[in-house]
Amino acid sequence: MNLRSHRIGRATGIWLLLLAITALTAWLGSAQTGRDDRAVGAAIVALAFVKIRFVILDFMEVRNAPLTMRLACEGWVLVVGATIVLIGLW
């Protein structure tokens, strides 16, 4: 029996991580615990941008792209994500 055949690939692992983050955001959005709605909303948006980063890097194959393209994509995720989260908290 080959143990290597039971390992999951990188894409499958990231897909499972994306599913877990989706479940977490669904739970955060539906949980009625008296938390600050702005903080919960900001957390959900931040998690969405974590997912966007994984999709860009791994499913759009930017992880192995030239450095300038990767930096541009990483910078876009960071700037736009942080801006939206800060506006939501403000």
C-alpha positions as CSV (number, residue, x, y, z in Angstrom):
1,M,0.0,0.0,0.0
2,N,1.5,3.3,-1.1
3,L,1.1,6.0,1.6
4,R,1.8,8.7,-0.8
5,S,-1.5,8.0,-2.6
6,H,-3.4,9.0,0.5
7,R,-1.9,12.5,0.7
8,I,-4.0,15.4,-0.4
9,G,-2.7,17.8,-3.0
10,R,-2.1,21.5,-2.3
11,A,-5.2,22.6,-4.2
12,T,-7.4,20.1,-2.3
13,G,-6.0,21.3,1.0
14,I,-6.5,24.9,0.1
15,W,-10.1,24.1,-1.1
16,L,-10.8,22.5,2.3
17,L,-9.4,25.5,4.1
18,L,-11.6,27.8,2.0
19,L,-14.6,25.6,3.0
20,A,-13.7,25.9,6.7
21,I,-13.3,29.7,6.4
22,T,-16.7,29.8,4.7
23,A,-18.3,27.8,7.5
24,L,-16.6,30.1,10.1
25,T,-18.0,33.2,8.4
26,A,-21.4,31.7,8.2
27,W,-21.3,30.9,11.9
28,L,-20.0,34.4,12.8
29,G,-22.8,36.0,10.7
30,S,-25.5,33.9,12.3
31,A,-24.4,33.7,15.9
32,Q,-26.5,35.8,18.2
33,T,-24.2,36.4,21.1
34,G,-24.5,40.1,21.7
35,R,-21.2,40.9,20.0
36,D,-20.3,44.2,18.4
37,D,-21.8,44.0,14.9
38,R,-19.1,46.2,13.4
39,A,-16.3,43.9,14.8
40,V,-18.1,40.8,13.5
41,G,-18.6,42.4,10.1
42,A,-14.9,43.5,10.0
43,A,-13.8,39.9,10.9
44,I,-16.0,38.5,8.1
45,V,-14.6,40.9,5.5
46,A,-11.0,40.1,6.7
47,L,-11.7,36.4,6.3
48,A,-13.1,37.0,2.9
49,F,-9.9,38.7,1.8
50,V,-7.9,35.8,3.2
51,K,-9.9,33.6,0.9
52,I,-9.4,36.0,-2.0
53,R,-5.6,35.8,-1.4
54,F,-5.6,32.0,-1.6
55,V,-7.7,32.0,-4.7
56,I,-5.5,34.6,-6.4
57,L,-2.2,32.9,-5.4
58,D,-3.2,29.2,-5.9
59,F,-6.1,28.9,-8.3
60,M,-5.1,31.8,-10.5
61,E,-1.5,30.5,-10.3
62,V,0.0,33.9,-9.3
63,R,2.1,32.1,-6.6
64,N,4.6,31.1,-9.4
65,A,4.1,34.3,-11.5
66,P,6.8,36.9,-11.9
67,L,7.6,38.8,-8.7
68,T,6.1,42.1,-9.9
69,M,2.7,40.5,-10.6
70,R,2.7,38.6,-7.3
71,L,3.6,41.8,-5.4
72,A,0.9,43.7,-7.3
73,C,-1.7,41.1,-6.4
74,E,-0.6,40.8,-2.8
75,G,-0.6,44.6,-2.5
76,W,-4.1,44.9,-3.9
77,V,-5.4,42.3,-1.4
78,L,-3.7,44.1,1.5
79,V,-4.7,47.7,0.6
80,V,-8.3,47.0,-0.5
81,G,-8.9,44.5,2.3
82,A,-7.5,46.8,5.0
83,T,-9.4,49.8,3.6
84,I,-12.7,48.0,3.7
85,V,-12.1,46.6,7.2
86,L,-11.1,50.0,8.5
87,I,-14.1,51.7,6.9
88,G,-16.4,49.1,8.4
89,L,-14.9,49.6,11.9
90,W,-15.1,53.4,11.6
